[in-house]
Amino acid sequence: MPKDLKDLKDLYDLGEVPPLGHVPARMHAFTLRRERYGEPRDAFAREVVPVPELRPGHVLVYTMAAGINYNNIWAALGHPADVIAAREKAGATEDYHIGGSDGSGVVWAVGEGVRGVEVGDHVILSPGQWDESSDDIRMGGDPVASRSMRVWGYENNFGSFGQFTLVQDIQCLRKPENMTWEDSGGFLVSAATSYRQLFGWEPNIVRPGDPVLIWGGAGGLGTSAIQLARQVGGKPIAVVSTPEKAEVCRELGAVGTILRTEFDHWGRVPDEGDTQAYAEWMRGVRAFGRKFWEELGERRAPRIVFEHTGADTLPTSLYLCDNSGMVVLCGATTGFQADLDLRFLWMRLKRIQGSHFATPAQCRMVIDLVAGGQLDPCVTKTVPFDEIGAAHQMLRENRQPPGNMVALVNAVPGQVGFDH
């Protein structure tokens, strides 16, 4: 702490390091407000706002880097949920939203009752927040399935798009010493979500030899899923939009790729009463299935279908999935309302499984895989703080490069440590 208290400031520039432990009154942040809801490029704006107030069980983190994820496209649009209105209804007083559900940083202050985290620790931030005293968790339930579960930086405020961020102690995971701040801040949401989808739903987990269909193979989720499936001997087939993305997937270990642009049966299933339209849709689905066989090199159906695209693809996913196999989904980027032919579900004993992020233990396993060099975090694009809105717009328009994107907050490119 400076000898002269006059040296303390209530606002610091990005990258300007306050004395360790000194919490300024204000901070720079990229915010959303209801009057700006719309396309991300316009909805996000840089503002100076109060630093979030420290609470019991919580940790204030000096943010170094922040991952770009699809959930804050939904927040920017105000659809399918108005996140600000939802929090105000629950009693929150802020009329703005600070997004960011992936991040890395330095622990700056700890609240009463915090365990396992100390000021100065270098951490990766997990987005899962819940009340550990809630009845469903105390009775042994999965905390991610708890009624108290909220996603930090989406359902809850003060995410990583702020100079400081407020998290629970359970969200803080050790940053490997050899990782840059941008790599450590941009991979966990996608990699841990993928891990849970592929290995969290016994008995439907990837085993040696299992064919796996992976939608969006070149995205953050897909690049993680390809690598994780290959590590246990699975045979991932990735669906992509361009030959260039197909090449990336093969380099990561995909045994085959499918260009979705070669097919046009996407979307809602035609009414079976319209026999011509239904037959045309079925021809498209079966042609896609034949392409899967061709890329796999044998006539086998996928044991697991890795879904996050939703309305456009779910009917195809359910049809292609093997008997007693599983379609596991963690999102719906093409829409939330999907048609299903339920005959494929019950007559072939198939399973549709919802999957939402990951447990702390699964997060630690994924971080260890990255630290050990067994999993590439695939952070392929780093943007400056002032391009957070533009990066989300790029993601919304599917113009992003393969892998994950991350924004620098207080870090500089390539920075590994922290000098305070």
KACOR-V115140 format. One record per residue. N is the residue number from 1. RES is the residue in three letters. PHI is phi as a letter, one per 30 degrees, with the letter a starting at -180 (999 if undefined). OMEGA is omega in whole degrees, 0 to 359 (NA if undefined). D_LAST is the distance of its C-alpha to the last C-alpha in Angstrom with 2 decimals. Layout:
# KACOR-V115140
N/RES/PHI/OMEGA/D_LAST, N/RES/PHI/OMEGA/D_LAST
This chain:
# KACOR-V115140
1/MET/999/181/10.94, 2/PRO/e/177/12.41, 3/LYS/d/181/15.80, 4/ASP/c/182/17.49, 5/LEU/d/177/17.51, 6/LYS/d/179/18.74, 7/ASP/d/180/15.30, 8/LEU/d/181/14.61, 9/LYS/b/177/15.90, 10/ASP/c/177/17.75, 11/LEU/a/180/16.91, 12/TYR/c/175/14.14, 13/ASP/d/174/15.06, 14/LEU/e/181/14.34, 15/GLY/i/176/11.26, 16/GLU/d/189/10.10, 17/VAL/c/174/6.82, 18/PRO/d/171/8.05, 19/PRO/e/184/7.05, 20/LEU/e/180/6.50, 21/GLY/j/177/10.22, 22/HIS/d/181/11.57, 23/VAL/c/178/13.94, 24/PRO/d/182/15.48, 25/ALA/d/186/19.20, 26/ARG/b/181/19.49, 27/MET/a/172/18.10, 28/HIS/d/179/19.41, 29/ALA/a/169/21.49, 30/PHE/c/187/24.45, 31/THR/c/167/27.29, 32/LEU/c/173/30.90, 33/ARG/b/186/33.63, 34/ARG/e/181/37.21, 35/GLU/d/179/38.75, 36/ARG/c/182/36.88, 37/TYR/e/180/37.79, 38/GLY/l/180/39.07, 39/GLU/d/186/37.94, 40/PRO/e/182/34.15, 41/ARG/e/181/33.86, 42/ASP/c/185/35.16, 43/ALA/d/179/34.00, 44/PHE/d/176/30.23, 45/ALA/b/178/28.83, 46/ARG/d/181/25.49, 47/GLU/b/168/25.26, 48/VAL/c/184/23.11, 49/VAL/b/177/23.60, 50/PRO/d/171/22.51, 51/VAL/d/182/19.53, 52/PRO/e/182/21.43, 53/GLU/d/181/22.30, 54/LEU/d/182/21.10, 55/ARG/b/175/24.15, 56/PRO/e/179/25.30, 57/GLY/i/184/24.58, 58/HIS/c/183/21.93, 59/VAL/b/173/18.21, 60/LEU/c/185/16.05, 61/VAL/c/172/13.89, 62/TYR/d/191/11.49, 63/THR/d/178/13.78, 64/MET/c/180/13.06, 65/ALA/b/184/16.78, 66/ALA/b/179/20.11, 67/GLY/d/178/23.45, 68/ILE/c/182/26.70, 69/ASN/b/187/29.54, 70/TYR/d/185/33.11, 71/ASN/d/180/32.84, 72/ASN/d/162/31.25, 73/ILE/d/176/34.18, 74/TRP/d/179/36.32, 75/ALA/d/181/34.12, 76/ALA/d/181/34.44, 77/LEU/d/187/38.18, 78/GLY/i/183/38.65, 79/HIS/b/12/40.79, 80/PRO/d/179/41.73, 81/ALA/b/172/39.89, 82/ASP/d/188/38.62, 83/VAL/d/180/35.32, 84/ILE/d/179/34.82, 85/ALA/d/180/38.38, 86/ALA/d/180/38.08, 87/ARG/d/177/35.09, 88/GLU/d/178/36.83, 89/LYS/d/180/39.89, 90/ALA/d/175/37.90, 91/GLY/j/179/36.68, 92/ALA/d/183/33.39, 93/THR/c/182/33.04, 94/GLU/d/177/30.83, 95/ASP/c/178/33.10, 96/TYR/b/180/30.59, 97/HIS/b/171/29.12, 98/ILE/c/183/25.58, 99/GLY/d/180/26.23, 100/GLY/j/183/24.38, 101/SER/c/174/25.25, 102/ASP/b/178/23.12, 103/GLY/a/175/19.37, 104/SER/b/180/16.13, 105/GLY/l/184/12.69, 106/VAL/c/178/10.15, 107/VAL/d/187/11.92, 108/TRP/c/178/10.97, 109/ALA/a/181/14.17, 110/VAL/b/180/17.33, 111/GLY/d/179/20.87, 112/GLU/d/176/23.82, 113/GLY/i/180/25.29, 114/VAL/d/180/22.47, 115/ARG/b/171/23.02, 116/GLY/i/182/21.28, 117/VAL/b/179/17.77, 118/GLU/b/176/14.94, 119/VAL/e/181/11.74, 120/GLY/j/179/8.93, 121/ASP/d/175/11.82, 122/HIS/c/192/12.06, 123/VAL/b/165/15.38, 124/ILE/c/187/18.31, 125/LEU/c/175/20.19, 126/SER/c/185/23.94, 127/PRO/d/185/26.09, 128/GLY/d/176/28.55, 129/GLN/b/178/28.65, 130/TRP/a/179/31.50, 131/ASP/c/184/32.75, 132/GLU/d/177/32.99, 133/SER/c/180/35.64, 134/SER/d/187/37.92, 135/ASP/e/185/41.36, 136/ASP/d/177/41.36, 137/ILE/d/180/38.21, 138/ARG/d/178/39.43, 139/MET/d/174/42.70, 140/GLY/j/182/41.00, 141/GLY/d/176/40.60, 142/ASP/d/182/38.18, 143/PRO/d/179/35.22, 144/VAL/d/178/35.10, 145/ALA/c/182/38.73, 146/SER/d/175/38.16, 147/ARG/d/179/39.47, 148/SER/d/184/36.10, 149/MET/d/174/34.22, 150/ARG/b/179/32.36, 151/VAL/c/177/30.21, 152/TRP/d/180/26.77, 153/GLY/i/173/26.35, 154/TYR/b/177/30.14, 155/GLU/d/174/32.20, 156/ASN/c/187/29.32, 157/ASN/d/173/27.05, 158/PHE/i/178/23.33, 159/GLY/d/189/22.78, 160/SER/d/177/20.13, 161/PHE/d/174/21.32, 162/GLY/c/179/19.21, 163/GLN/d/171/15.68, 164/PHE/b/178/15.51, 165/THR/b/181/18.08, 166/LEU/c/182/20.00, 167/VAL/b/171/21.27, 168/GLN/d/181/23.15, 169/ASP/d/182/21.80, 170/ILE/d/180/24.43, 171/GLN/d/186/22.88, 172/CYS/c/181/19.66, 173/LEU/b/185/20.28, 174/ARG/e/174/18.26, 175/LYS/d/175/16.97, 176/PRO/e/186/18.48, 177/GLU/d/185/16.16, 178/ASN/d/184/18.30, 179/MET/c/174/18.27, 180/THR/d/179/16.69, 181/TRP/d/182/15.26, 182/GLU/d/177/18.50, 183/ASP/d/183/20.78, 184/SER/d/182/19.34, 185/GLY/c/188/19.48, 186/GLY/b/188/23.01, 187/PHE/c/195/25.42, 188/LEU/d/181/25.61, 189/VAL/e/183/27.97, 190/SER/d/185/30.48, 191/ALA/d/180/30.31, 192/ALA/d/176/30.48, 193/THR/d/178/33.19, 194/SER/d/181/35.13, 195/TYR/e/180/34.86, 196/ARG/d/180/36.34, 197/GLN/d/186/39.05, 198/LEU/d/187/40.19, 199/PHE/b/186/39.85, 200/GLY/c/189/39.70, 201/TRP/b/177/43.31, 202/GLU/e/359/45.72, 203/PRO/d/183/48.28, 204/ASN/d/175/47.32, 205/ILE/b/181/44.50, 206/VAL/d/177/44.36, 207/ARG/b/181/46.32, 208/PRO/e/178/47.38, 209/GLY/i/183/49.74, 210/ASP/d/170/49.05, 211/PRO/d/181/49.27, 212/VAL/b/176/46.45, 213/LEU/c/185/46.62, 214/ILE/c/176/43.22, 215/TRP/d/179/43.20, 216/GLY/h/189/40.60, 217/GLY/d/183/39.92, 218/ALA/c/178/37.57, 219/GLY/d/180/35.25, 220/GLY/d/178/32.17, 221/LEU/d/185/34.40, 222/GLY/d/180/37.06, 223/THR/d/175/35.00, 224/SER/d/184/33.60, 225/ALA/d/179/37.09, 226/ILE/e/183/38.74, 227/GLN/d/182/36.48, 228/LEU/d/179/36.70, 229/ALA/d/181/40.48, 230/ARG/d/181/40.95, 231/GLN/d/181/39.00, 232/VAL/c/176/41.75, 233/GLY/i/176/44.60, 234/GLY/d/182/45.08, 235/LYS/b/184/46.58, 236/PRO/d/171/44.60, 237/ILE/c/187/46.37, 238/ALA/c/175/44.07, 239/VAL/c/184/45.29, 240/VAL/b/183/43.80, 241/SER/c/182/44.81, 242/THR/b/175/44.86, 243/PRO/d/179/45.78, 244/GLU/d/177/42.37, 245/LYS/d/177/40.71, 246/ALA/d/180/43.37, 247/GLU/d/177/42.39, 248/VAL/e/181/38.74, 249/CYS/d/178/40.01, 250/ARG/d/178/42.27, 251/GLU/d/179/39.54, 252/LEU/d/176/37.58, 253/GLY/k/177/40.71, 254/ALA/d/179/43.02, 255/VAL/d/178/46.63, 256/GLY/a/178/47.90, 257/THR/b/178/47.07, 258/ILE/b/175/49.03, 259/LEU/d/182/48.85, 260/ARG/d/180/49.25, 261/THR/d/177/50.57, 262/GLU/d/182/53.73, 263/PHE/b/183/54.65, 264/ASP/b/182/55.47, 265/HIS/c/186/56.34, 266/TRP/d/176/53.02, 267/GLY/j/186/52.99, 268/ARG/d/182/55.21, 269/VAL/d/177/58.19, 270/PRO/d/176/61.53, 271/ASP/d/183/64.00, 272/GLU/d/175/66.22, 273/GLY/d/174/69.17, 274/ASP/d/191/68.40, 275/THR/d/181/69.55, 276/GLN/d/180/69.00, 277/ALA/d/181/65.37, 278/TYR/d/179/64.60, 279/ALA/d/178/66.21, 280/GLU/d/177/64.21, 281/TRP/d/181/60.96, 282/MET/d/177/62.01, 283/ARG/d/179/62.78, 284/GLY/d/180/59.25, 285/VAL/d/182/57.73, 286/ARG/d/176/60.01, 287/ALA/d/177/59.25, 288/PHE/d/178/55.53, 289/GLY/d/178/56.39, 290/ARG/d/177/58.42, 291/LYS/d/177/55.52, 292/PHE/d/178/53.35, 293/TRP/e/182/56.05, 294/GLU/d/181/56.26, 295/GLU/d/179/52.55, 296/LEU/d/182/52.52, 297/GLY/i/177/55.68, 298/GLU/a/183/57.57, 299/ARG/d/177/59.04, 300/ARG/b/179/56.55, 301/ALA/d/178/54.80, 302/PRO/d/177/51.07, 303/ARG/d/176/50.43, 304/ILE/b/172/47.26, 305/VAL/c/185/46.65, 306/PHE/c/188/42.97, 307/GLU/c/169/43.11, 308/HIS/a/183/40.80, 309/THR/c/167/42.93, 310/GLY/i/194/45.45, 311/ALA/e/184/48.59, 312/ASP/d/192/49.41, 313/THR/c/187/49.13, 314/LEU/e/177/49.69, 315/PRO/e/177/53.52, 316/THR/d/180/53.29, 317/SER/e/182/50.80, 318/LEU/d/180/53.14, 319/TYR/d/185/56.16, 320/LEU/d/186/54.62, 321/CYS/e/182/53.02, 322/ASP/d/172/54.98, 323/ASN/e/183/57.22, 324/SER/i/177/55.19, 325/GLY/d/186/52.05, 326/MET/b/165/49.14, 327/VAL/c/183/47.69, 328/VAL/c/185/44.14, 329/LEU/b/182/42.35, 330/CYS/b/181/38.99, 331/GLY/a/183/39.60, 332/ALA/a/187/42.13, 333/THR/d/177/40.86, 334/THR/c/179/44.48, 335/GLY/k/187/45.61, 336/PHE/c/182/45.94, 337/GLN/c/184/49.74, 338/ALA/b/176/51.32, 339/ASP/c/178/54.92, 340/LEU/b/169/55.84, 341/ASP/d/188/59.17, 342/LEU/d/177/59.15, 343/ARG/d/179/61.87, 344/PHE/d/184/59.36, 345/LEU/d/187/57.28, 346/TRP/d/184/59.86, 347/MET/d/179/62.45, 348/ARG/c/175/59.96, 349/LEU/h/181/57.84, 350/LYS/d/185/54.68, 351/ARG/b/169/51.53, 352/ILE/c/186/49.17, 353/GLN/b/171/45.88, 354/GLY/d/182/43.13, 355/SER/b/187/39.62, 356/HIS/b/181/36.44, 357/PHE/h/191/32.97, 358/ALA/a/177/32.43, 359/THR/d/175/31.85, 360/PRO/e/179/28.58, 361/ALA/d/178/30.33, 362/GLN/d/176/31.28, 363/CYS/d/181/27.74, 364/ARG/d/179/26.56, 365/MET/d/180/29.50, 366/VAL/d/178/28.66, 367/ILE/d/178/25.01, 368/ASP/d/177/26.41, 369/LEU/d/178/28.92, 370/VAL/d/181/26.33, 371/ALA/d/181/24.17, 372/GLY/d/178/27.44, 373/GLY/i/181/28.52, 374/GLN/d/180/31.50, 375/LEU/b/178/30.49, 376/ASP/d/180/29.27, 377/PRO/d/176/26.99, 378/CYS/h/170/28.75, 379/VAL/d/191/26.03, 380/THR/c/178/28.08, 381/LYS/b/177/26.96, 382/THR/c/181/23.61, 383/VAL/b/175/23.85, 384/PRO/d/183/21.68, 385/PHE/e/185/20.97, 386/ASP/d/178/24.10, 387/GLU/c/179/26.35, 388/ILE/d/178/25.99, 389/GLY/d/180/29.51, 390/ALA/d/179/30.97, 391/ALA/d/177/29.62, 392/HIS/d/177/31.36, 393/GLN/d/177/34.47, 394/MET/e/180/34.47, 395/LEU/d/180/34.35, 396/ARG/d/182/37.11, 397/GLU/c/178/39.29, 398/ASN/h/178/38.66, 399/ARG/c/183/37.46, 400/GLN/d/176/34.17, 401/PRO/d/176/33.83, 402/PRO/e/177/34.34, 403/GLY/j/186/31.61, 404/ASN/c/173/28.58, 405/MET/c/181/26.77, 406/VAL/b/176/23.16, 407/ALA/c/173/21.37, 408/LEU/d/178/17.90, 409/VAL/c/176/16.11, 410/ASN/c/181/12.48, 411/ALA/d/170/12.59, 412/VAL/c/183/14.50, 413/PRO/e/176/17.52, 414/GLY/i/182/17.30, 415/GLN/d/181/13.57, 416/VAL/c/182/13.32, 417/GLY/c/182/9.93, 418/PHE/a/182/6.37, 419/ASP/c/179/3.80, 420/HIS/b/NA/0.00
